[in-house]
């Protein structure tokens, strides 16, 4: 029988899980505190392993106005000379609002639309459109774990609760107890802003530089800074109409700061030794935010009874490596595969959740640890990954190539034991969470 599943949170992980579980034949309700259109943040990178999940769900890249990232160019921030380049394969960038809008379409499209969608050939077995309830702030998980209690006092019951409610998760408190609050400030903050491409093209001084390689991610390094973290990243999104900028720097502030002239001046000061073009772009920006970055220790468990954590509720990551969104997508896809088997073969829900944790926890813990260091510093955290190595991954990644193979390219069916050679970067397809699930179900 189809399950009635309560998903807490309509972010990337929540919508991916809801779509995958709907496609597995279940009935889903999403409880979201804010309006679904109120999407925080700017753009993100989607790595090949995340893109594989989206393709499997029928995600329309054109609708979402994604921008390919065929290369990563590393530049000297001081004079913008290219230092290195790396092929990125099937990476792409997408604005968070565009990503959520397309996931929302897949979650809520009606049956005739499903059947008309070429990507949805098995849509006759789908569950009903996902019900999305906004303005629903969850107070706690029900004592028996079979639902949640809203701040209004209403109880929303289900056969399963999926906690996709982000870093400040309420459901995490039920599952993880005292572990839920374990986090430490990294000493790094990130300036973030978007700027219209048209603004750049209208400036002759900037246009020639910016238009040379719009299908890439650009990393502006600070060669003079070898100890503390300071660099900038930029890439296009929203069909090329917007440029997304992020500036990482040492910081002692643990509060989010939003769009003041003082904040713009602070960003210009942090990167005052970078090329004048960088300074001019910062000066042209209209809305800068600064986010403090926190380390999170891997949780010992993501599951308690019939409550399961996914996405940032289970494994918040720092942005180094660009895997945060992709891992939330993999979580949602895994639930869809395992609980589809449950509805067809009669496997108990709690057993399926236990298998979910077995499949996901070690892989995600390694990626979570790697996310705390920038490219090239993988060896600094290799020892921390020791408890999470297993028969599929017996050696911790210690270089950028090894990290990329591990995070994005490994396929458990192609290579039961992970090869971290540079050749694997080309020879292996992107990591396939569906293959991993099917292998575990055999």
C-alpha positions as CSV (number, residue, x, y, z in Angstrom):
1,X,0.0,0.0,0.0
2,X,1.2,3.5,-0.7
3,X,2.5,5.4,2.3
4,X,1.4,8.8,3.5
5,X,4.6,10.7,4.0
6,X,5.1,14.1,5.8
7,X,8.1,16.1,4.5
8,X,9.1,19.0,6.6
9,X,10.7,21.7,4.4
10,X,10.4,22.7,0.8
11,X,14.0,23.3,0.0
12,X,16.1,21.4,-2.5
13,X,16.3,18.2,-0.4
14,X,12.6,18.3,0.5
15,X,11.3,18.9,-3.0
16,X,13.7,16.3,-4.4
17,X,12.5,13.7,-1.9
18,X,8.9,14.6,-2.4
19,X,9.2,14.2,-6.1
20,X,11.1,10.9,-5.9
21,X,8.6,9.5,-3.3
22,X,5.7,10.6,-5.4
23,X,7.2,8.9,-8.4
24,X,7.5,5.8,-6.2
25,X,3.7,5.8,-5.8
26,X,3.3,7.5,-2.4
27,X,1.1,10.3,-1.1
28,X,3.1,13.3,0.1
29,X,2.4,16.5,2.1
30,X,5.1,19.1,2.5
31,X,5.0,21.5,5.4
32,X,6.8,24.7,4.8
33,X,7.2,27.6,7.2
34,X,7.6,30.3,4.5
35,X,6.1,31.0,1.0
36,X,7.6,28.5,-1.5
37,X,8.5,31.5,-3.7
38,X,10.6,33.0,-0.9
39,X,13.8,31.1,-1.8
40,X,16.8,32.3,0.1
41,X,20.2,32.5,-1.5
42,X,21.5,33.1,-5.0
43,X,23.0,30.5,-7.3
44,X,24.6,27.1,-6.7
45,X,26.7,24.6,-8.6
46,X,25.2,21.2,-9.4
47,X,27.8,18.5,-9.8
48,X,27.4,15.5,-12.2
49,X,26.2,13.2,-9.4
50,X,23.4,15.7,-8.6
51,X,22.6,16.2,-12.2
52,X,22.1,12.4,-12.7
53,X,19.4,12.5,-10.0
54,X,17.6,15.5,-11.6
55,X,17.7,13.8,-15.0
56,X,16.2,10.6,-13.5
57,X,13.3,12.7,-12.1
58,X,12.6,14.3,-15.4
59,X,14.1,17.7,-14.5
60,X,14.0,20.1,-17.5
61,X,17.3,22.0,-17.7
62,X,16.0,24.5,-20.2
63,X,13.0,25.4,-18.0
64,X,15.4,25.9,-15.1
65,X,17.7,28.1,-17.2
66,X,20.8,26.4,-16.1
67,X,24.3,27.5,-17.3
68,X,26.9,24.8,-18.2
69,X,30.3,24.9,-16.4
70,X,32.6,23.1,-18.7
71,X,35.8,24.3,-17.0
72,X,37.1,25.7,-13.8
73,X,39.6,28.5,-14.3
74,X,41.9,29.4,-11.5
75,X,43.1,33.0,-11.8
76,X,45.5,35.2,-9.8
77,X,43.2,37.6,-8.1
78,X,45.8,40.4,-8.2
79,X,46.1,40.6,-12.0
80,X,43.6,38.0,-13.3
81,X,46.3,35.9,-15.0
82,X,45.1,32.3,-15.5
83,X,47.0,29.9,-13.3
84,X,45.3,26.6,-14.1
85,X,42.2,25.1,-15.7
86,X,40.3,21.9,-15.0
87,X,37.5,20.3,-17.1
88,X,34.3,20.1,-15.1
89,X,32.3,17.6,-17.3
90,X,28.6,17.9,-16.7
91,X,28.6,20.6,-14.0
92,X,26.1,23.4,-14.3
93,X,25.0,26.4,-12.3
94,X,21.4,27.2,-11.5
95,X,19.7,30.0,-9.5
96,X,18.0,28.5,-6.4
97,X,14.7,30.0,-7.3
98,X,14.8,28.4,-10.8
99,X,15.8,25.0,-9.3
100,X,13.0,25.1,-6.8
101,X,10.5,26.1,-9.4
102,X,11.3,23.2,-11.6
103,X,11.3,20.7,-8.7
104,X,8.0,22.2,-7.6
105,X,6.6,21.6,-11.1
106,X,7.6,17.9,-11.0
107,X,6.2,17.5,-7.5
108,X,2.8,19.0,-8.2
109,X,2.0,18.4,-11.9
110,X,-1.3,16.6,-12.4
111,X,-1.7,13.1,-14.0
112,X,-2.4,14.2,-17.6
113,X,0.7,16.4,-17.5
114,X,2.8,13.5,-16.2
115,X,1.6,11.3,-19.0
116,X,2.3,13.9,-21.6
117,X,5.9,14.5,-20.3
118,X,8.4,12.4,-22.3
119,X,10.6,12.1,-19.3
120,X,7.8,10.6,-17.3
121,X,7.1,7.3,-19.1
122,X,6.2,5.5,-15.9
123,X,3.9,8.2,-14.6
124,X,0.9,6.0,-14.4
125,X,2.4,4.5,-11.2
126,X,3.0,7.9,-9.7
127,X,1.2,9.0,-6.5
128,X,-1.1,12.1,-6.5
129,X,0.4,15.6,-6.8
130,X,2.3,16.6,-3.7
131,X,0.3,18.7,-1.4
132,X,2.3,21.8,-0.2
133,X,1.1,23.6,2.9
134,X,2.8,27.0,3.5
135,X,2.8,29.0,6.7
136,X,3.2,25.7,8.7
137,X,5.9,26.1,11.3
138,X,6.7,22.8,13.0
139,X,7.0,22.9,16.7
140,X,8.2,19.3,17.3
141,X,7.9,15.7,16.1
142,X,5.0,13.8,17.7
143,X,6.1,11.7,20.7
144,X,5.4,8.5,18.8
145,X,7.3,9.7,15.8
146,X,4.3,9.2,13.5
147,X,3.8,12.9,12.6
148,X,4.6,16.4,13.7
149,X,2.9,19.1,15.8
150,X,2.6,22.6,14.3
151,X,3.0,25.8,16.3
152,X,-0.8,26.2,15.9
153,X,-1.3,23.0,17.8
154,X,-2.4,21.0,14.8
155,X,-1.1,17.5,14.5
156,X,-0.1,16.2,11.0
157,X,0.1,12.5,11.0
158,X,1.9,10.2,8.6
159,X,3.5,6.8,8.1
160,X,6.9,8.4,7.8
161,X,8.4,11.9,8.6
162,X,11.2,13.2,6.4
163,X,13.1,16.0,8.1
164,X,14.3,18.4,5.4
165,X,14.1,21.5,7.5
166,X,17.7,22.7,7.0
167,X,20.5,23.7,9.4
168,X,18.2,24.9,12.1
169,X,16.1,21.7,12.0
170,X,13.4,20.9,14.5
171,X,13.2,17.3,13.4
172,X,17.0,16.9,14.0
173,X,16.4,17.5,17.8
174,X,14.1,14.4,17.8
175,X,16.5,12.2,15.9
176,X,19.9,13.4,17.2
177,X,19.2,14.8,20.6
178,X,22.3,16.5,22.1
179,X,24.2,16.0,18.8
180,X,21.8,18.3,17.0
181,X,23.6,21.5,18.2
182,X,27.1,20.4,17.5
183,X,28.7,23.1,15.3
184,X,31.7,25.3,15.4
185,X,32.5,28.6,13.6
186,X,35.1,28.1,10.9
187,X,36.6,31.5,11.1
188,X,35.5,32.1,7.5
189,X,32.6,34.2,6.1
190,X,31.3,34.6,2.6
191,X,30.2,37.7,0.8
192,X,27.5,37.0,-1.8
193,X,25.9,39.1,-4.5
194,X,24.3,38.8,-7.9
195,X,24.8,41.3,-10.7
196,X,23.0,41.5,-14.1
197,X,25.1,40.5,-17.1
198,X,23.7,43.5,-18.9
199,X,25.4,45.8,-16.3
200,X,28.7,44.2,-17.1
201,X,28.3,44.3,-20.8
202,X,27.4,48.0,-20.7
203,X,30.8,48.7,-19.2
204,X,33.6,48.5,-21.8
205,X,36.3,48.1,-19.1
206,X,34.6,45.0,-17.7
207,X,32.8,43.5,-20.8
208,X,35.9,42.2,-22.6
209,X,37.1,40.2,-19.6
210,X,33.7,38.8,-18.5
211,X,32.5,37.7,-21.9
212,X,35.5,35.5,-22.7
213,X,34.4,32.4,-20.9
214,X,30.8,32.5,-19.6
215,X,30.5,28.7,-19.6
216,X,32.9,28.2,-16.7
217,X,33.4,28.7,-13.0
218,X,36.1,31.2,-12.1
219,X,38.2,31.0,-9.0
220,X,40.1,34.1,-8.1
221,X,42.9,33.0,-5.8
222,X,45.0,35.1,-3.4
223,X,48.5,33.7,-3.9
224,X,49.9,35.9,-1.1
225,X,47.6,34.2,1.4
226,X,48.8,30.7,2.2
227,X,47.4,30.2,5.7
228,X,44.0,31.9,5.9
229,X,41.1,31.4,3.4
230,X,40.6,34.3,1.0
231,X,39.4,33.8,-2.6
232,X,36.5,34.8,-4.9
233,X,34.3,32.6,-7.1
234,X,32.0,33.8,-9.9
235,X,29.8,32.1,-12.6
236,X,26.7,32.8,-14.6
237,X,23.2,31.6,-13.8
238,X,19.5,32.3,-14.8
239,X,20.1,31.7,-18.5
240,X,23.2,33.8,-18.5
241,X,21.3,36.9,-17.4
242,X,22.9,37.0,-13.9
243,X,26.4,36.6,-12.5
244,X,26.8,35.1,-9.1
245,X,29.8,36.3,-7.0
246,X,31.0,34.8,-3.7
247,X,34.0,36.1,-1.7
248,X,35.5,34.0,1.1
249,X,37.6,35.7,3.7
250,X,38.8,35.4,7.3
251,X,36.2,36.7,9.8
252,X,35.3,36.8,13.5
253,X,31.6,37.7,12.9
254,X,29.0,34.9,13.5
255,X,26.0,36.9,12.4
256,X,24.4,37.2,9.0
257,X,24.8,40.8,7.6
258,X,22.6,42.2,4.9
259,X,23.1,44.9,2.3
260,X,24.6,48.0,3.8
261,X,27.1,50.5,2.4
262,X,29.3,49.5,5.3
263,X,29.2,45.9,4.1
264,X,30.1,46.8,0.5
265,X,33.0,48.9,1.9
266,X,34.1,45.9,4.0
267,X,34.1,43.6,0.9
268,X,36.1,46.1,-1.1
269,X,38.6,46.3,1.8
270,X,39.0,42.5,2.0
271,X,39.8,42.3,-1.7
272,X,41.5,45.7,-2.1
273,X,44.7,44.0,-3.4
274,X,42.7,42.2,-6.2
275,X,42.6,43.5,-9.8
276,X,40.8,46.9,-10.2
277,X,38.1,45.1,-12.3
278,X,37.1,43.1,-9.2
279,X,36.9,46.3,-7.2
280,X,34.7,47.9,-9.9
281,X,32.3,44.9,-10.0
282,X,31.9,45.0,-6.2
283,X,31.2,48.8,-6.5
284,X,28.5,48.1,-9.1
285,X,26.7,45.5,-6.9
286,X,23.3,46.4,-5.4
287,X,22.7,43.8,-2.7
288,X,25.5,42.2,-0.7
289,X,25.1,39.7,2.1
290,X,27.7,38.2,4.4
291,X,27.2,34.7,5.8
292,X,29.3,33.1,8.5
293,X,30.4,29.5,7.8
294,X,30.1,26.8,10.4
295,X,31.7,23.3,10.7
296,X,29.3,20.5,11.5
297,X,30.5,17.1,12.8
298,X,28.8,14.1,11.1
299,X,25.8,12.8,13.1
300,X,26.0,9.3,14.5
301,X,22.5,8.6,13.2
302,X,20.0,10.1,10.8
303,X,17.1,7.8,11.7
304,X,14.9,7.3,14.7
305,X,11.9,5.0,14.2
306,X,10.0,6.4,11.2
307,X,11.7,9.8,11.2
308,X,14.6,10.3,8.8
309,X,16.8,13.4,8.3
310,X,18.0,14.5,4.8
311,X,19.9,17.4,3.3
312,X,21.2,20.1,5.6
313,X,19.1,18.8,8.5
314,X,21.3,15.7,8.4
315,X,24.7,16.9,7.0
316,X,25.2,20.7,6.7
317,X,28.3,21.3,4.6
318,X,30.7,24.2,4.0
319,X,30.7,25.3,0.3
320,X,34.2,24.0,-0.6
321,X,33.6,21.2,-3.1
322,X,30.1,22.3,-4.1
323,X,28.4,19.1,-2.9
324,X,25.8,20.4,-0.5
325,X,22.8,20.5,-2.9
326,X,23.9,17.3,-4.7
327,X,24.0,15.3,-1.5
328,X,20.5,16.5,-0.6
329,X,19.4,15.3,-4.1
330,X,21.0,11.9,-3.5
331,X,19.2,11.6,-0.2
332,X,15.9,12.2,-1.8
333,X,16.6,9.8,-4.7
334,X,17.7,7.1,-2.3
335,X,14.5,7.3,-0.3
336,X,12.5,7.1,-3.5
337,X,14.2,3.9,-4.6
338,X,14.1,2.1,-1.2
339,X,10.5,3.0,-0.4
340,X,9.4,2.0,-3.9
341,X,10.7,-1.4,-3.1
342,X,8.9,-1.2,0.2
343,X,5.5,-0.6,-1.4
344,X,6.0,-3.4,-3.9
345,X,7.8,-6.0,-1.8
346,X,6.5,-5.5,1.7
347,X,9.8,-4.6,3.3
348,X,9.1,-2.7,6.6
349,X,9.5,1.0,6.5
350,X,11.9,1.1,9.4
351,X,14.1,-1.5,7.7
352,X,14.1,0.6,4.5
353,X,15.2,3.6,6.6
354,X,18.0,1.6,8.2
355,X,19.2,0.6,4.7
356,X,19.0,4.2,3.7
357,X,21.4,5.2,6.5
358,X,23.7,2.3,5.6
359,X,23.9,3.4,1.9
360,X,24.3,7.1,2.7
361,X,26.1,7.8,5.9
362,X,29.7,7.0,5.2
363,X,29.7,8.5,1.8
364,X,28.1,11.7,3.0
365,X,30.3,11.9,6.1
366,X,33.5,11.8,3.9
367,X,32.1,14.5,1.6
368,X,31.0,16.6,4.6
369,X,34.6,16.5,6.1
370,X,36.1,17.3,2.7
371,X,33.8,20.3,2.4
372,X,35.7,22.0,5.2
373,X,38.8,22.5,3.1
374,X,39.3,24.2,-0.3
375,X,40.7,22.4,-3.4
376,X,44.2,21.2,-2.9
377,X,44.0,20.8,0.9
378,X,42.3,17.4,1.0
379,X,45.3,15.7,2.8
380,X,44.7,18.0,5.8
381,X,41.5,16.2,6.6
382,X,42.3,12.6,5.4
383,X,42.7,11.3,9.0
384,X,39.2,12.6,9.9
385,X,37.7,10.4,7.2
386,X,39.2,7.2,8.7
387,X,36.0,6.1,10.6
388,X,34.0,6.5,7.4
389,X,36.1,4.4,5.0
390,X,34.6,1.1,4.0
391,X,35.0,-1.7,1.4
392,X,33.8,0.6,-1.4
393,X,36.1,3.4,-0.4
394,X,39.2,2.0,1.4
395,X,41.4,5.1,0.9
396,X,40.6,8.8,1.7
397,X,41.0,11.3,-1.1
398,X,44.1,13.4,-0.7
399,X,44.2,15.6,-3.9
400,X,41.7,17.6,-6.0
401,X,41.6,14.9,-8.7
402,X,40.9,12.2,-6.0
403,X,38.2,14.4,-4.4
404,X,36.4,15.0,-7.7
405,X,36.4,11.3,-8.5
406,X,35.2,10.4,-5.0
407,X,32.4,13.1,-4.9
408,X,31.1,13.2,-8.4
409,X,32.4,10.4,-10.6
410,X,32.4,7.1,-8.6
411,X,29.9,4.5,-9.7
412,X,29.6,1.4,-7.4
413,X,28.6,-0.9,-10.3
414,X,31.5,0.1,-12.5
415,X,34.1,0.0,-9.8
416,X,33.1,-1.8,-6.5
417,X,36.4,-0.5,-5.0
418,X,37.1,3.1,-5.6
419,X,40.1,4.0,-7.8
420,X,41.2,7.5,-7.2
421,X,43.5,7.8,-10.2
422,X,43.4,10.8,-12.5
423,X,42.3,8.4,-15.3
424,X,39.2,7.7,-13.3
425,X,38.1,11.3,-13.8
426,X,37.6,10.5,-17.5
427,X,36.8,6.8,-17.5
428,X,34.2,6.6,-14.7
429,X,30.6,7.9,-15.2
430,X,29.2,10.2,-12.6
431,X,28.3,8.7,-9.2
432,X,25.0,6.9,-9.6
433,X,23.0,6.8,-6.4
434,X,20.3,4.7,-8.1
435,X,22.9,2.0,-9.0
436,X,24.1,2.1,-5.4
437,X,20.6,1.5,-4.1
438,X,19.8,-1.3,-6.5
439,X,23.1,-3.0,-5.6
440,X,22.2,-2.8,-1.9
441,X,18.7,-4.3,-2.5
442,X,20.1,-7.3,-4.4
